[in-house]
């Protein structure tokens, strides 16, 4: 299939892009990597009257690592973030998650901020932003605002971006010292959307005991789901922690919906098993 007819604009600056978005309003869609948008257009699940192509806005193509966070511009490709050594040193979870996003050819074109703005509850980067307590910076003519991860994802394929706003960057705060992370998921084939997946982080105290254990889940709820599982393992040393108890705690708190890919019970089972596996791996990295 082919998309419906649309007008196309390729602004040369951010100010020009925001002016076009303000003028076009509800009828506009932003084109960056296009790896999520174009299939939707081709299947005619969306029929915008206007595409605003931001690929000429080189000012938004960056990965910046600061002492407290990694910030990714709207035109930074998944592959740029995945390969950035400073970003990996500051927040290994970025690379751990991005390695599971689709396939290399998709990551060479798709953008991390675009993936977040797409707000697919099966998208890996939504869990990373949620687990790190990150934020998305949105710009419109004459104004900018930061939207916290907890407020950004409103529903399936629905973000908190307003009409006329452009997501210009995403910021992922560094995690506390002595924190290990991992990302695990189950999919029918590598590169497919996950049937269930999660980003996990475990923090150890000075004596090596667990002080925090958290996980953010994809393909479980309408938006990424953040669970604090510390109570199941708090105070235990890495080798003695009952990670299966944390898995049971997670399974008791998730309420997945069945679909053509999996039953609700199977997703709950995956949440249980993957949580135990991920937290054990993250704790090992912290140690």
N, C-alpha and C positions, 0 to 999 in steps of 0.2 A: 504494500500500500504506500501511498504518498501523502504528504501533509496537505491540509487545506491551504489555500492561498494566503499569503501574508506579506506585509511590507517589511523591509529590512533596513536597518540603520547601523552603521559602524562608526561610532563617535571616536574622535581622536584624543579626547581628554575626559577626565572624570567629570568635570563641570558640564561638558557637553552631554555626557551620558545621563547625568541626573536631570538635565533640562529636558531631554527626550522622554525620560521616564515620567517626569511631572506632566508633560504635555499629553502623552498617550494614555496614562492612567491604567485602568483595569485591563485594557486590551493588550498590554505589553508582557512579554516574557524576555528574560535575560539569557543570552547565549554566551557561555564561557567555554567549557570543554565539550558540552553537548552530549556527553555519553549517557545521561539520563533523559535529557529533554528530547533529543531527536527520535528515539524509539517511540516516545509518547506521542510526538507529532505524527510520525508515520502511521501509527495505529489509530490516529484520530481520537485519542483519549483527551487531547487538548487541541484547541483550535484558536490560538491567539491571532489577533489581527496584525500584530507588530512584533518583530524580533529585534532586540537591541543587542548587537554583537559587541562585546567589550574586549575582544581579543587584541585590539590595538592599544589598550591601556597598559603599557609596559610598567607604569608606576605601581601597578597592583601585582606584579609578578615577583614576589620575594618571599623568603623564609628568614625571619629574624629571631635570633636567640639572645635573650637578655638574662640577667641573673635570676629573675623570678618567673620567666615564662618564655614560651615559643609562640611567636605570632606569624601567621600564614596569610599572605595576601590573596585576594580573590582570583588571581590568575596563576598562582603557583600550582603546578600540576602535581598529582599524587606522587609521581616518580621523583619530582624535585624534593618533596618533603621526605620521602622514603630514603633518598640517598644523601640527605644533608647530614654530615657528620656531627656538626654542632648540635643540631636538633636531636639527634639520636643520643648524644652524651647527656643532654639535659633531660630528655623524656623518651626513653627507649620504647615506651608504649606506642608512640606514633608509628615507628617502623614495624613493630610487632603486629599492629592492626592493619597497616597499609599493605603488608605482604599478603593479606587475605582478601584484599579488595579486587574482585574480578580477575583480570589477566593483565600481564605487563603491557600489552598494546593499549588496553583501556586506561591503565594508570599513566601512560605516557601522554594522554590527552585530557583525561578527566581532571577536574580540580577539586581540591579538598573542601574549599569553602562552598563550591557549587553543590557538592554532595551533602553538606550540612543544610544548605538552603532548600534542597530537594526534600529533606525531612522524611526520608524513607525509614520506617521503624526497623527495617532489616539492614540498614547501612552501618558498617562498622564504625565509621568516624563519629556517628551520633553518640555511640557508647563512650568513645574516648573523650569527647567534649563533656559529656555528663559526668563521667568518673572523675575527671580532673577539676570539675567545677569551673569550666571555661566560659567563654562569652563570645558572642558574635557582634561585631561593630557594623552598624547599618548607617548609611548616609542617604540624605535626600537634599534637595536644594536648600541651602542655608542652615542645615542642621545635621548633627550626628548623634547617635545614641548607642550605648552598649546594652545588649540583651543577654542576660545570664542564661546558661544552659537550661536551668530548671524552668525558665519561662519561654525559651525559644521554640521548643517542639510542642505544637498545639495538638496535633493529631496526625493520622497517616497522610503523608505528602502535604502537610500543612504546617507552616512555620509562623512565627510572630511578626514577620516582615510585613509592613504596611504597603499599600499601593504607593508607588513612586519611590520606594526605598530600594537600595542596592546593598547587599551584604559585601562589604569591602575587605573585611579581614575576620579571622578567627584567632582567638588567643587561648592557649592551653597552658595553664599554670604548672610550674614544676611541682612535683610531689615531695613530701617530707623526706629528709635524709633517712637512710636505712629502709627505704621502701622498694620492694620488688614488684614487677608487673608482668602480665602476660595477656594474650588474647587467644581464646580458643573458640572454635565453632564446629558445628557439624552441618555439612551441605551434601546434596546428592552427588555433586561433582565439584572438584576444586574450581573456584571462581564463580560458582552459582551463589545465589542468595542463601544465607544460612537458614536452616530449619530452627536452630537455636544457637546463640553465641553470646559470649560475654568478655568484657574487659575486667581484669581483676587486679587489685593492689593490696599488698600486705606490708604493714610497717612493723618493724621490730624495735624494741627498746634497747637501751645500752647493754642490758644483760642478755640480749638475744631472745627475749620472750615476745610474744605477739601483743602489740598494743592496738592494732587496727586491722580490719579485714573488710574490704568492700568490693562490690561487683556491680557493673552496669550491663544490662541484658538487652539483646536485640532479638527481634522475631518472637517476642513473648507478649508484648503489649502494644497498644496503639502508638506509644512513644517510648523512647528508651527508658528502661526501668532501673533505678538505682536502689540497691539494698545494702544496708549496713549489717554485716554478719559477724561483727566482732564478738558478740556475746557467746558465740559457740566455741570460740578458741582463745579468748582473752587470757593472758597470763601464761599460756602454754609455750614451751620451747618448740622450735621448728620440728624437731624429730619426734616430739610427743603430742603435737596438736592433732585433734580429732577432726580432720578436714571433712570426713563424711558427715559429721554432725552439722557442719556449716552447710553442706549440701542439702541435708534434710531441712534445715531452717529456710534455705532458699526455696526449696520445693513447696514448703508450706505457705510461702508468701506470694508465689506467682499464681496468676489466674489466666493462663493462655487460652486463646480461642482456637478451635479446630479450623482447618481449611483443607484444600485439596492436597497439600504437601504433608500434613501430619495431624494426628489427633491431639486434643488438648492433653491427654494423659501421656502421650509420647513426648511432647514438649516439656511437660513437668518432669518426666524421667530424665530427659537430657539436661534440664536445669540442675537437677540433683547431682548427676554424674559429672557434668562439666564444671560445676562449681567446686567440687572437691578436688578435681584434677587441676583446675586453674589456680586455686589458692595455694595448693601444695607447691606448684611450680613457681608462683610468684614469691612465696616464702623462701624457697631455695635460692632464688636470685637475690632476695634481700639479705640473706645470710652470707 
